[in-house]
Amino acid sequence: MDAPVDEPSITIDMRRLEGSLRSELDGSIVQRRSKESISIFRVPPNLRMQDPKSYDPMVVSIGPYHWRSNNDLIRMERRKQRMAHRLFSKHPNNVGKCLLEVGKLEIRARSCYADEIKMGRDDFVKMLVLDGCFIIGVLLCMRSDVKKKRSGEETMVSEEEEMPDHWVFWDADDEEPMKGGMNNSLYIWGFLCLDLLKVENQIPLFIVEALYDLLVPQTQGNVDEPISILLLAEAYLKGNINIFGQHCYKLVIESERNVNHHLFHLFYKTLLSSTSHHNQQVRCFQNLKKKQQGQPEVNLTSNPMRTAVEIKEVGVKFVGKRTCSLHDVAFKKGEMQIPSLFIDDATMPHLKNLIAFEQCYGDTESIITYYALMMDFLIDTPADVKVLCDANIFTINLGSEKEVAQMFNEMCKQVGYTIKKESPLLLVYNEVNGYCNSRWNKWRAVLMRNYFRTPWSTMSVVAAFILLILTASQTIYSMLAYHHPTSH
């Protein structure tokens, strides 16, 4: 019989283990409490895997998520340094002040990011200063537009005040040209405008405001009023972002500065601002209260909205609505009103980043997601896109109707959503379905689909109808002649 083998003795330092566990638990509580300050996110993997290029910056990285992640972004660091030098050259003593001020805000800035930032303190503060100066320089390019708007006429801006974009983004003496010949200032400007409005490519707005207060004089003589960073941001969006085919961005200037988290957040808010927003919500609640009490929840996945072609066949008229908000979707008396949208190569990245922001940021109504979802329901084929183009809902400056259909069909892949009962999308869905399900409108749809789809089929129906009338008239005339013969 084998001798029993002694079990190795295991010694556990219970005091050390307990202290480690308590530290982890306390840390998780602190992290949970600071969740409300988080406003800058990484795009969830399920969205990123669909189209990484829509979320990654191409020419300039802002913030820590893409800091020095590829050679093209590293080369743009030289332009950031030139921008900062230009700003500091007017106020050399403010270099230390800016570093000190941003250093005070370091912990608060780190808490704005959903992921842990592993950069050292010096690198992080220096990055925030350079990126903040770069954003200020870009926005200062719009200063002349703000002054023109205020005066109502062409206003001359001094060379000292104006910061030309070609100086900022292009230098003929660059020793390392960017990939694909991206050294032309206008070419870079287009990609830069796109990069600055990507959800991962942000720094907190309070950093930009702190630097702006130190580097840009807030009084322009005795006549001009101070130009705030929000006014410059509004001018920047007006001049460079063309979502609605008209430059109608208007920011609601909040009294509390921390309400606006970053430049992308300002962009997001402009797409929801609308004078009819409040009225729409009131109408939404009133209609839902009357029509949906006691009704089961609608499953839009198993019972989606009809396509644009099918809805048009029922007699619904599509109308492009001139508005500055994707919130303004309505259905009134057989007329479906949808905001007019200008579609170019920037539309898909903009909408995808806006949807990703709504997926991550809790304090939203998911209006952009609902809009994209509605478009996915309405559009199945290029014929549906044509219906919306004919109604001035879409103005296409990108490829074909087929590409636009594909764009919207891919927009909401892997996107999670919950349709709330008070959602305008659900209201419109119920009203459109109610209109389409009426007996007369169903008959009309069958007639339109089977007999009036093409000019030739319409002519055939009209000819058959005329022949029927003539035949009936001939029959009636013959019967009258038989029963009431003419006397000779």
C-alpha positions as CSV (number, residue, x, y, z in Angstrom):
1,M,0.0,0.0,0.0
2,D,1.4,3.3,-1.1
3,A,2.3,5.8,1.6
4,P,0.1,8.9,1.6
5,V,1.6,11.9,-0.2
6,D,1.8,15.1,1.8
7,E,-0.3,17.9,0.3
8,P,1.9,21.0,-0.3
9,S,1.1,23.7,2.2
10,I,-0.4,26.9,0.8
11,T,0.0,30.1,2.6
12,I,-2.4,33.0,1.8
13,D,-1.8,36.5,3.0
14,M,-5.4,37.2,3.8
15,R,-4.7,40.8,4.9
16,R,-3.0,41.6,1.6
17,L,-5.6,39.8,-0.5
18,E,-8.5,41.6,1.4
19,G,-6.8,44.9,0.9
20,S,-6.4,44.3,-2.8
21,L,-10.0,43.2,-3.3
22,R,-11.3,46.2,-1.3
23,S,-9.2,48.5,-3.5
24,E,-10.6,47.0,-6.7
25,L,-14.2,47.3,-5.4
26,D,-13.6,50.9,-4.3
27,G,-12.1,51.7,-7.7
28,S,-15.2,50.3,-9.5
29,I,-17.5,52.5,-7.3
30,V,-15.4,55.6,-8.2
31,Q,-15.5,54.7,-11.8
32,R,-19.3,54.2,-11.8
33,R,-19.8,57.5,-10.0
34,S,-17.8,59.4,-12.7
35,K,-19.7,57.8,-15.5
36,E,-21.8,60.9,-16.0
37,S,-18.7,62.9,-17.1
38,I,-17.9,60.5,-19.9
39,S,-18.6,62.0,-23.3
40,I,-15.8,60.7,-25.6
41,F,-16.1,57.1,-26.7
42,R,-14.5,54.5,-28.8
43,V,-16.9,53.2,-31.5
44,P,-18.2,49.8,-30.4
45,P,-16.5,46.8,-32.2
46,N,-19.8,45.6,-33.7
47,L,-20.1,49.0,-35.6
48,R,-16.4,49.5,-36.3
49,M,-16.0,46.1,-38.0
50,Q,-18.7,47.1,-40.6
51,D,-16.7,50.2,-41.9
52,P,-13.5,51.2,-40.0
53,K,-12.7,54.0,-42.4
54,S,-15.8,55.9,-41.4
55,Y,-14.5,56.3,-37.9
56,D,-10.7,56.6,-38.2
57,P,-9.2,60.0,-38.9
58,M,-7.4,60.3,-42.3
59,V,-5.2,63.4,-41.9
60,V,-5.3,64.7,-38.3
61,S,-5.7,63.0,-34.9
62,I,-7.4,64.9,-32.1
63,G,-7.2,63.5,-28.6
64,P,-5.5,60.3,-27.3
65,Y,-7.4,57.5,-29.2
66,H,-5.5,58.0,-32.5
67,W,-2.5,59.8,-31.2
68,R,0.5,59.1,-33.5
69,S,-1.3,55.9,-34.8
70,N,0.1,56.2,-38.3
71,N,2.6,58.1,-40.3
72,D,0.1,60.5,-42.0
73,L,-1.2,61.5,-38.6
74,I,2.3,62.0,-37.3
75,R,3.2,64.3,-40.2
76,M,0.2,66.5,-39.3
77,E,1.8,67.0,-35.9
78,R,4.2,69.4,-37.6
79,R,1.3,71.5,-38.8
80,K,-0.1,71.5,-35.3
81,Q,3.2,72.8,-34.0
82,R,3.2,75.6,-36.6
83,M,-0.3,76.5,-35.6
84,A,0.6,76.7,-31.9
85,H,3.7,78.7,-32.7
86,R,1.6,81.2,-34.7
87,L,-0.8,81.6,-31.7
88,F,1.9,81.8,-29.1
89,S,4.0,84.3,-31.1
90,K,1.5,87.0,-30.2
91,H,1.5,86.1,-26.5
92,P,4.9,84.4,-25.8
93,N,4.4,84.6,-22.0
94,N,1.2,82.5,-22.3
95,V,3.0,79.2,-23.1
96,G,3.6,78.5,-19.5
97,K,0.1,79.8,-18.6
98,C,-1.5,77.5,-21.1
99,L,0.4,74.4,-19.8
100,L,-0.4,75.3,-16.2
101,E,-4.1,75.8,-17.0
102,V,-4.4,72.6,-18.9
103,G,-2.4,70.8,-16.3
104,K,-5.0,71.8,-13.7
105,L,-7.7,70.4,-16.0
106,E,-5.9,67.1,-16.7
107,I,-7.8,64.8,-14.3
108,R,-11.1,66.3,-15.4
109,A,-10.1,65.8,-19.1
110,R,-9.1,62.2,-18.5
111,S,-12.5,61.5,-16.9
112,C,-14.2,62.5,-20.2
113,Y,-12.9,59.5,-22.0
114,A,-14.6,56.1,-21.7
115,D,-11.4,54.2,-22.0
116,E,-8.4,54.5,-19.7
117,I,-5.8,56.9,-21.1
118,K,-2.4,55.4,-20.5
119,M,-0.4,58.4,-21.7
120,G,1.9,60.0,-19.2
121,R,0.9,63.3,-17.7
122,D,3.4,65.4,-19.7
123,D,2.5,63.8,-23.0
124,F,-1.2,64.1,-22.3
125,V,-1.1,67.8,-21.3
126,K,1.2,68.7,-24.3
127,M,-1.2,66.8,-26.6
128,L,-4.2,68.7,-25.3
129,V,-2.5,72.0,-25.7
130,L,-1.4,71.3,-29.3
131,D,-4.7,69.8,-30.3
132,G,-6.6,72.7,-28.6
133,C,-4.5,75.3,-30.5
134,F,-5.1,73.5,-33.7
135,I,-8.9,73.5,-33.3
136,I,-8.7,77.2,-32.3
137,G,-6.7,78.0,-35.5
138,V,-9.3,76.1,-37.6
139,L,-12.2,78.0,-36.1
140,L,-10.4,81.4,-36.3
141,C,-10.5,80.9,-40.1
142,M,-14.2,81.6,-39.7
143,R,-13.8,84.8,-37.8
144,S,-14.3,87.0,-40.9
145,D,-17.7,85.2,-41.5
146,V,-18.8,86.0,-38.0
147,K,-17.9,89.7,-38.4
148,K,-19.7,89.9,-41.8
149,K,-22.8,88.4,-40.2
150,R,-22.8,90.9,-37.4
151,S,-22.3,93.9,-39.6
152,G,-24.5,92.7,-42.4
153,E,-22.0,93.7,-45.0
154,E,-18.5,92.8,-46.2
155,T,-16.1,93.5,-43.4
156,M,-12.3,93.8,-43.9
157,V,-10.3,91.6,-41.6
158,S,-6.7,92.5,-40.9
159,E,-3.9,90.2,-42.0
160,E,-2.9,90.0,-38.4
161,E,-6.4,88.7,-37.4
162,E,-7.0,86.4,-40.3
163,M,-5.3,83.0,-40.3
164,P,-5.3,81.6,-43.9
165,D,-6.0,77.9,-44.2
166,H,-3.4,77.3,-46.8
167,W,-0.7,78.4,-44.3
168,V,-2.1,76.1,-41.6
169,F,-2.4,72.9,-43.6
170,W,0.1,73.0,-46.3
171,D,3.8,74.0,-46.7
172,A,5.5,73.8,-50.0
173,D,8.8,73.0,-48.2
174,D,7.5,69.9,-46.6
175,E,10.2,67.3,-46.8
176,E,7.7,64.4,-46.2
177,P,4.7,64.6,-48.5
178,M,1.6,62.9,-47.2
179,K,0.3,59.7,-48.8
180,G,-1.5,60.0,-52.1
181,G,-0.2,63.6,-52.7
182,M,-2.4,65.0,-49.9
183,N,-0.4,68.2,-49.7
184,N,-2.9,70.4,-51.6
185,S,-4.6,72.7,-49.0
186,L,-8.2,72.4,-50.3
187,Y,-7.8,68.6,-50.6
188,I,-6.6,68.4,-47.0
189,W,-9.2,70.9,-45.8
190,G,-12.0,68.6,-46.9
191,F,-10.6,65.6,-45.1
192,L,-9.8,67.7,-42.1
193,C,-13.4,68.9,-41.8
194,L,-14.5,65.3,-41.8
195,D,-11.9,64.2,-39.2
196,L,-12.8,67.0,-36.8
197,L,-16.4,65.6,-36.7
198,K,-15.6,61.9,-35.8
199,V,-16.7,60.7,-32.5
200,E,-13.4,59.2,-31.4
201,N,-11.4,62.2,-32.6
202,Q,-12.3,64.7,-29.9
203,I,-10.9,66.7,-26.9
204,P,-13.2,68.3,-24.2
205,L,-14.5,71.7,-25.2
206,F,-13.5,73.2,-21.8
207,I,-9.9,72.6,-22.8
208,V,-10.4,74.6,-26.1
209,E,-12.3,77.3,-24.2
210,A,-9.5,77.7,-21.6
211,L,-6.8,78.0,-24.3
212,Y,-9.0,80.4,-26.3
213,D,-9.5,82.7,-23.3
214,L,-5.7,82.9,-22.9
215,L,-4.6,83.2,-26.5
216,V,-7.4,85.2,-28.2
217,P,-8.3,88.6,-27.0
218,Q,-11.9,88.8,-26.0
219,T,-12.3,92.5,-26.8
220,Q,-11.8,93.7,-30.3
221,G,-11.6,97.4,-29.7
222,N,-14.5,99.4,-28.4
223,V,-16.9,98.6,-31.2
224,D,-16.9,94.8,-31.7
225,E,-18.4,92.4,-29.2
226,P,-16.4,89.5,-28.1
227,I,-16.5,86.5,-30.4
228,S,-17.1,83.3,-28.4
229,I,-15.8,79.9,-29.4
230,L,-19.4,78.8,-29.9
231,L,-20.0,81.5,-32.5
232,L,-16.9,80.4,-34.3
233,A,-18.0,76.8,-34.2
234,E,-21.4,77.8,-35.6
235,A,-19.7,79.6,-38.5
236,Y,-17.4,76.6,-39.0
237,L,-20.4,74.2,-39.3
238,K,-22.3,76.6,-41.6
239,G,-19.3,77.1,-43.9
240,N,-18.1,73.5,-44.2
241,I,-20.9,71.0,-43.4
242,N,-23.7,70.6,-45.9
243,I,-26.0,67.9,-44.6
244,F,-29.2,69.7,-45.5
245,G,-28.2,71.2,-48.8
246,Q,-28.4,74.6,-47.1
247,H,-26.2,76.2,-44.5
248,C,-28.7,76.6,-41.7
249,Y,-26.8,75.5,-38.5
250,K,-27.8,77.5,-35.5
251,L,-26.5,76.7,-32.1
252,V,-28.4,77.2,-28.9
253,I,-25.9,79.1,-26.7
254,E,-26.1,77.4,-23.4
255,S,-25.4,79.4,-20.2
256,E,-23.5,76.4,-18.7
257,R,-20.4,75.8,-20.6
258,N,-20.1,72.1,-19.6
259,V,-23.4,71.4,-21.5
260,N,-21.4,71.3,-24.7
261,H,-18.9,68.5,-24.4
262,H,-16.9,68.8,-27.6
263,L,-17.0,70.0,-31.2
264,F,-18.7,66.8,-32.3
265,H,-21.4,67.2,-29.6
266,L,-22.1,70.7,-30.9
267,F,-22.5,69.2,-34.4
268,Y,-24.9,66.6,-33.0
269,K,-27.0,69.2,-31.3
270,T,-27.4,71.4,-34.4
271,L,-29.0,68.5,-36.3
272,L,-31.7,68.3,-33.6
273,S,-32.4,72.0,-33.0
274,S,-35.7,73.0,-34.5
275,T,-38.5,75.4,-33.6
276,S,-41.0,72.7,-34.2
277,H,-39.3,70.2,-31.9
278,H,-41.4,71.0,-28.9
279,N,-44.7,71.1,-30.9
280,Q,-43.8,67.8,-32.5
281,Q,-43.2,66.2,-29.1
282,V,-46.6,67.6,-27.7
283,R,-48.4,66.3,-30.8
284,C,-46.6,63.0,-30.5
285,F,-47.8,62.4,-26.9
286,Q,-51.4,63.6,-27.6
287,N,-51.7,61.2,-30.6
288,L,-50.2,58.3,-28.8
289,K,-52.4,58.8,-25.8
290,K,-55.5,58.7,-28.0
291,K,-54.5,56.0,-30.5
292,Q,-52.2,53.6,-28.7
293,Q,-53.8,53.0,-25.3
294,G,-54.2,49.3,-24.7
295,Q,-52.5,48.4,-28.0
296,P,-49.6,45.9,-28.0
297,E,-46.1,47.2,-28.7
298,V,-45.2,47.2,-32.4
299,N,-42.3,45.0,-33.5
300,L,-40.7,47.0,-36.4
301,T,-38.4,44.1,-37.2
302,S,-41.1,41.6,-38.0
303,N,-43.6,44.3,-39.3
304,P,-41.5,47.0,-41.0
305,M,-42.8,50.2,-42.6
306,R,-43.6,49.8,-46.3
307,T,-41.1,51.0,-48.9
308,A,-41.4,54.4,-50.6
309,V,-42.7,52.9,-53.9
310,E,-45.4,50.9,-52.0
311,I,-46.4,54.0,-50.0
312,K,-46.6,56.1,-53.1
313,E,-48.9,53.5,-54.8
314,V,-51.3,53.9,-51.9
315,G,-51.6,57.6,-52.6
316,V,-49.2,59.1,-50.1
317,K,-47.4,62.2,-51.3
318,F,-43.7,62.6,-50.3
319,V,-42.6,66.1,-49.6
320,G,-39.0,67.3,-48.9
321,K,-39.1,69.6,-45.8
322,R,-36.8,72.5,-45.6
323,T,-35.6,72.3,-42.1
324,C,-32.4,72.2,-40.0
325,S,-33.4,69.2,-37.9
326,L,-33.6,65.5,-38.7
327,H,-36.2,65.4,-36.0
328,D,-38.8,67.1,-38.2
329,V,-40.5,64.0,-39.7
330,A,-44.3,64.1,-39.9
331,F,-47.4,62.6,-41.6
332,K,-50.3,64.9,-42.3
333,K,-53.4,64.2,-44.4
334,G,-51.8,61.7,-46.8
335,E,-48.5,63.7,-47.0
336,M,-45.3,62.4,-45.6
337,Q,-42.9,65.2,-44.8
338,I,-39.2,64.3,-44.4
339,P,-36.2,66.7,-44.1
340,S,-34.3,67.4,-47.3
341,L,-30.9,65.8,-47.3
342,F,-27.8,66.6,-49.4
343,I,-25.9,63.3,-50.0
344,D,-22.2,63.3,-50.9
345,D,-19.2,61.3,-49.9
346,A,-19.2,62.8,-46.3
347,T,-22.9,61.9,-45.6
348,M,-22.3,58.2,-44.6
349,P,-19.3,58.9,-42.3
350,H,-21.3,61.8,-40.6
351,L,-24.4,59.7,-40.0
352,K,-22.5,56.6,-38.9
353,N,-20.5,58.6,-36.3
354,L,-23.7,60.3,-35.1
355,I,-25.3,56.9,-34.7
356,A,-22.3,55.6,-32.8
357,F,-22.5,58.6,-30.5
358,E,-26.1,57.8,-29.7
359,Q,-25.2,54.1,-29.1
360,C,-22.7,55.1,-26.5
361,Y,-23.9,58.4,-24.9
362,G,-26.9,57.8,-22.6
363,D,-28.3,61.4,-22.7
364,T,-29.8,61.3,-26.2
365,E,-33.2,60.5,-27.8
366,S,-31.6,58.4,-30.6
367,I,-33.2,60.7,-33.2
368,I,-30.4,60.1,-35.8
369,T,-30.7,56.3,-35.3
370,Y,-34.5,56.5,-35.8
371,Y,-34.0,58.6,-38.9
372,A,-31.6,56.1,-40.4
373,L,-33.8,53.3,-39.4
374,M,-36.8,54.9,-41.1
375,M,-34.8,55.4,-44.3
376,D,-33.7,51.8,-44.2
377,F,-37.4,50.8,-44.1
378,L,-38.4,53.2,-46.9
379,I,-35.5,52.2,-49.2
380,D,-35.0,48.7,-50.6
381,T,-34.2,49.4,-54.3
382,P,-33.0,52.3,-56.5
383,A,-36.6,52.9,-57.4
384,D,-37.4,53.9,-53.8
385,V,-34.5,56.4,-53.9
386,K,-35.9,57.8,-57.1
387,V,-39.2,58.4,-55.4
388,L,-37.5,60.4,-52.7
389,C,-35.3,62.3,-55.1
390,D,-38.4,63.3,-57.2
391,A,-39.9,64.6,-53.9
392,N,-36.8,66.8,-53.2
393,I,-36.1,64.7,-50.1
394,F,-32.7,63.7,-51.5
395,T,-30.2,65.7,-53.5
396,I,-27.5,63.3,-54.7
397,N,-24.0,64.3,-55.3
398,L,-22.6,60.8,-54.9
399,G,-22.7,58.1,-57.5
400,S,-26.0,56.5,-58.4
401,E,-29.3,55.8,-56.8
402,K,-28.2,52.2,-56.3
403,E,-25.2,53.4,-54.2
404,V,-27.5,55.6,-52.1
405,A,-29.9,52.6,-51.5
406,Q,-26.9,50.4,-50.5
407,M,-25.7,53.2,-48.2
408,F,-28.9,53.4,-46.2
409,N,-29.4,49.6,-46.2
410,E,-26.0,49.2,-44.5
411,M,-26.3,52.1,-42.1
412,C,-28.1,50.4,-39.3
413,K,-26.4,47.0,-39.4
414,Q,-25.4,45.8,-35.9
415,V,-27.1,48.9,-34.4
416,G,-29.0,48.3,-31.3
417,Y,-32.2,50.3,-30.8
418,T,-35.4,50.4,-28.8
419,I,-38.4,52.2,-30.2
420,K,-39.9,54.1,-27.3
421,K,-43.7,54.7,-27.2
422,E,-43.2,58.5,-27.4
423,S,-40.9,58.2,-30.4
424,P,-41.8,60.4,-33.5
425,L,-40.8,57.4,-35.6
426,L,-43.5,55.2,-34.0
427,L,-46.1,57.9,-34.4
428,V,-45.3,58.3,-38.1
429,Y,-45.1,54.5,-38.5
430,N,-48.6,54.1,-37.1
431,E,-50.1,56.9,-39.1
432,V,-48.6,55.7,-42.4
433,N,-49.7,52.1,-41.7
434,G,-53.2,53.2,-40.8
435,Y,-53.5,55.2,-44.0
436,C,-52.1,52.3,-46.1
437,N,-54.4,49.7,-44.5
438,S,-57.6,51.5,-45.3
439,R,-59.7,49.5,-47.8
440,W,-60.0,52.2,-50.4
441,N,-56.2,52.9,-50.4
442,K,-55.5,49.2,-50.7
443,W,-57.7,49.1,-53.8
444,R,-56.1,52.1,-55.2
445,A,-52.6,50.5,-54.7
446,V,-53.7,47.4,-56.6
447,L,-55.0,49.6,-59.5
448,M,-51.9,51.7,-59.6
449,R,-49.6,48.6,-59.5
450,N,-51.5,46.5,-62.0
451,Y,-53.0,49.0,-64.5
452,F,-51.2,52.4,-64.1
453,R,-47.6,51.5,-63.6
454,T,-46.4,52.5,-67.1
455,P,-47.8,55.0,-69.7
456,W,-48.6,52.1,-72.0
457,S,-50.7,50.2,-69.4
458,T,-52.5,53.5,-68.5
459,M,-53.3,54.1,-72.2
460,S,-54.6,50.6,-72.5
461,V,-56.9,51.0,-69.5
462,V,-58.2,54.4,-70.8
463,A,-58.7,52.8,-74.3
464,A,-60.6,49.9,-72.7
465,F,-62.7,52.3,-70.7
466,I,-63.6,54.3,-73.7
467,L,-64.4,51.2,-75.7
468,L,-66.6,50.0,-72.8
469,I,-68.5,53.3,-72.8
470,L,-69.0,53.2,-76.5
471,T,-70.2,49.6,-76.4
472,A,-72.6,50.4,-73.5
473,S,-73.9,53.4,-75.4
474,Q,-74.4,51.3,-78.6
475,T,-76.3,48.7,-76.6
476,I,-78.5,51.2,-74.9
477,Y,-79.3,52.9,-78.2
478,S,-80.2,49.6,-79.8
479,M,-82.5,48.7,-77.0
480,L,-84.2,52.1,-77.2
481,A,-84.6,51.7,-81.0
482,Y,-86.2,48.2,-80.5
483,H,-88.7,49.3,-77.9
484,H,-89.5,52.7,-79.4
485,P,-89.3,52.2,-83.1
486,T,-89.4,55.4,-85.2
487,S,-92.7,55.9,-87.1
488,H,-92.5,56.6,-90.8
